[in-house]
Amino acid sequence: MATTKRHDVKDLSLAPEGVRRIMWADRQMPVLTAIRERFEHEQPLEGRRISACLHVTTETANLMRTLKAGGADVVLCASNPLSTQDDVAAALVNDFDIPVFAIKGEDNDTYYSHIEAAVDHRPQLTMDDGADVISVLHSARREQLGDIIAGMEETTTGVIRLKAMEADGALAFPVIAVNEARTKHLFDNRYGTGQSTLDGIIRATNVLLAGKRFVVAGYGWVGRGVALRARGLGAHVIVTEVDPMRALEALMDGYEVMPMAEAAPIGDIFCTATGDKHVLAREHLAVMKDGSIVCNTGHFNVEIDIPALQELSVETREARNFVEEFKMPDGRRIFLLADGRLVNISAAEGHPAIVMDMSFANQALATEYAVQNASSLEAKVYPVPTEIDEEIARLKLETMGVAIDALSEEQARYLASWDEGT
Ligand SMILES: NC(=O)c1ccc[n+]([C@@H]2O[C@H](COP(=O)([O-])OP(=O)(O)OC[C@H]3O[C@@H](n4cnc5c(N)ncnc54)[C@H](O)[C@@H]3O)[C@@H](O)[C@H]2O)c1
């Protein structure tokens, strides 16, 4: 099946604003820029067809430009119906000649038809944020599986799904788990999501964080960042967890830790960051205080039981952009942000470019690595090679003007020995 439409974006006249913002982000992405310059010269992706399914943001635009500079024939669709920046989509089509299938606020059918359109490109490489393209290829498009050299996966939830596929023997081609690179999750998941999640909550509500009880569900990389930044704005942070190690870490980092059943009636703002389902369940929603704000920054919009919230309420209305009010029979109101989707990318702009520089440097270099090593990779989930990860950290420090010490020969010998005592 061939793609009949070259693109599907909201409005091409938005392109000039998209270009301005893409170039603004580009200034904060020096590592990716250096890769793009090398790619232009070396053409490591020459003639390779890539279907990317990522949040359509300014930073993603710069990744697409980099892949294209490397010789790839790339198309892009959205990895979330609410995260598309329409001006960026327009600019990619209009000014960079990259087909995009994405419209902010698209319904579910359009969302999936856009993924289909990206798969119609007959990719040899896939790039996912949540494994949607890989899912379609393994279900409705199995006849295309043989074309694929490898896939790249951006986020924790996608990697968990792909590892489950590998364990079941269902994965048909190699995938590189970009999320597992330290230059990705230590910075993007923690500092990027930490800052942009608070940005999304504040832009949507203009709430004052100081003095509020802010409940973070999940103390993984994302939860740690959200808790840190909420505390920085003066909130009293409560963490809920299911993992004793992570709960202990949260406690010793100075947060209050308790089950959600205890947090639900006392919290003011709730933010889920688990990658799990119904973390804010009916019984929690039923006992929340009047005015409670609930939102999610985990990958899928299943962390809050929205159907239960709808059933519990007698009336709903849009209170502000990205804020839906649910009125309970006793008059209490609960405010749901961004339909329970990633609040940082729906109600704000997602991670700052300086962080995405490292995540997308990993994407670009992992793609090059997959092409170069295609013959030796099996249908497994692979980490990003350590050399790539460390090179990105080195380059990032260099572009930030930060120098570090190097081991002397004596120190290197000492650290590698077992016979030199105190
Ligand atoms: N918003 C963004 O831009 C963004 C960025 C990166 C990752 N993500 C997504 O955020 C989610 C979390 O990612 P991460 O890297 O922090 O993962 P992680 O695995 O490091 O952390 C998840 C934590 O949630 C805990 N958890 C699971 N079920 C729970 C429950 N019922 N109650 C309380 N805690 C529970 C786990 O024990 C774990 O500590 C994933 O879905 C990931 O894809 C979003």
The ligand as an SDF file (V2000), in Angstrom:
LIG
                    3D

 44 48  0  0  0  0  0  0  0  0999 V2000
    6.5810   13.0150   30.2900 N   0  0  0  0  0  0  0  0  0  0  0  0
    7.6890   12.7310   29.6040 C   0  0  0  0  0  0  0  0  0  0  0  0
    8.1460   13.5250   28.7980 O   0  0  0  0  0  0  0  0  0  0  0  0
    8.4000   11.4440   29.8630 C   0  0  0  0  0  0  0  0  0  0  0  0
    9.7920   11.3720   29.7240 C   0  0  0  0  0  0  0  0  0  0  0  0
   10.4270   10.1600   30.0060 C   0  0  0  0  0  0  0  0  0  0  0  0
    9.6770    9.0610   30.4070 C   0  0  0  0  0  0  0  0  0  0  0  0
    8.2990    9.1530   30.4960 N   0  0  0  0  0  0  0  0  0  0  0  0
    7.4450    8.0500   30.9260 C   0  0  0  0  0  0  0  0  0  0  0  0
    7.2890    8.1700   32.3430 O   0  0  0  0  0  0  0  0  0  0  0  0
    7.0410    6.8730   32.9340 C   0  0  0  0  0  0  0  0  0  0  0  0
    8.0600    6.6230   34.0410 C   0  0  0  0  0  0  0  0  0  0  0  0
    9.3760    6.5780   33.4680 O   0  0  0  0  0  0  0  0  0  0  0  0
   10.6720    6.3490   34.3880 P   0  0  0  0  0  0  0  0  0  0  0  0
   11.8340    6.4260   33.4730 O   0  0  0  0  0  0  0  0  0  0  0  0
   10.6000    7.1730   35.6060 O   0  0  0  0  0  0  0  0  0  0  0  0
   10.4240    4.8010   34.7910 O   0  0  0  0  0  0  0  0  0  0  0  0
   11.0100    4.0230   36.0380 P   0  0  0  0  0  0  0  0  0  0  0  0
   10.8210    2.5850   35.7430 O   0  0  0  0  0  0  0  0  0  0  0  0
   12.3860    4.5400   36.3670 O   0  0  0  0  0  0  0  0  0  0  0  0
   10.0400    4.4520   37.2530 O   0  0  0  0  0  0  0  0  0  0  0  0
    8.7240    4.0880   37.4000 C   0  0  0  0  0  0  0  0  0  0  0  0
    8.4580    3.9290   38.9040 C   0  0  0  0  0  0  0  0  0  0  0  0
    7.0520    3.7840   39.1290 O   0  0  0  0  0  0  0  0  0  0  0  0
    6.8800    2.8360   40.1850 C   0  0  0  0  0  0  0  0  0  0  0  0
    5.5140    2.2990   40.1260 N   0  0  0  0  0  0  0  0  0  0  0  0
    4.9910    1.3420   39.3060 C   0  0  0  0  0  0  0  0  0  0  0  0
    3.7000    1.1140   39.5970 N   0  0  0  0  0  0  0  0  0  0  0  0
    3.3850    1.9540   40.6430 C   0  0  0  0  0  0  0  0  0  0  0  0
    2.2070    2.1810   41.3990 C   0  0  0  0  0  0  0  0  0  0  0  0
    1.0900    1.5050   41.1610 N   0  0  0  0  0  0  0  0  0  0  0  0
    2.2600    3.1160   42.3900 N   0  0  0  0  0  0  0  0  0  0  0  0
    3.3870    3.8020   42.6740 C   0  0  0  0  0  0  0  0  0  0  0  0
    4.5460    3.6070   41.9820 N   0  0  0  0  0  0  0  0  0  0  0  0
    4.5390    2.6960   40.9870 C   0  0  0  0  0  0  0  0  0  0  0  0
    7.9550    1.8060   39.9230 C   0  0  0  0  0  0  0  0  0  0  0  0
    8.2380    1.0430   41.0900 O   0  0  0  0  0  0  0  0  0  0  0  0
    9.1390    2.6920   39.5030 C   0  0  0  0  0  0  0  0  0  0  0  0
    9.9480    3.0700   40.6100 O   0  0  0  0  0  0  0  0  0  0  0  0
    7.1150    5.9040   31.7590 C   0  0  0  0  0  0  0  0  0  0  0  0
    5.8300    5.6930   31.2620 O   0  0  0  0  0  0  0  0  0  0  0  0
    7.9690    6.6490   30.7260 C   0  0  0  0  0  0  0  0  0  0  0  0
    7.7600    6.1530   29.4300 O   0  0  0  0  0  0  0  0  0  0  0  0
    7.6720   10.3340   30.2620 C   0  0  0  0  0  0  0  0  0  0  0  0
  1  2  1  0
  2  3  2  0
  2  4  1  0
  4  5  1  0
  4 44  2  0
  5  6  2  0
  6  7  1  0
  7  8  2  0
  8  9  1  0
  8 44  1  0
  9 10  1  0
  9 42  1  0
 10 11  1  0
 11 12  1  0
 11 40  1  0
 12 13  1  0
 13 14  1  0
 14 15  2  0
 14 16  1  0
 14 17  1  0
 17 18  1  0
 18 19  2  0
 18 20  1  0
 18 21  1  0
 21 22  1  0
 22 23  1  0
 23 24  1  0
 23 38  1  0
 24 25  1  0
 25 26  1  0
 25 36  1  0
 26 27  1  0
 26 35  1  0
 27 28  2  0
 28 29  1  0
 29 30  1  0
 29 35  2  0
 30 31  1  0
 30 32  2  0
 32 33  1  0
 33 34  2  0
 34 35  1  0
 36 37  1  0
 36 38  1  0
 38 39  1  0
 40 41  1  0
 40 42  1  0
 42 43  1  0
M  CHG  2   8   1  16  -1
M  END
$$$$
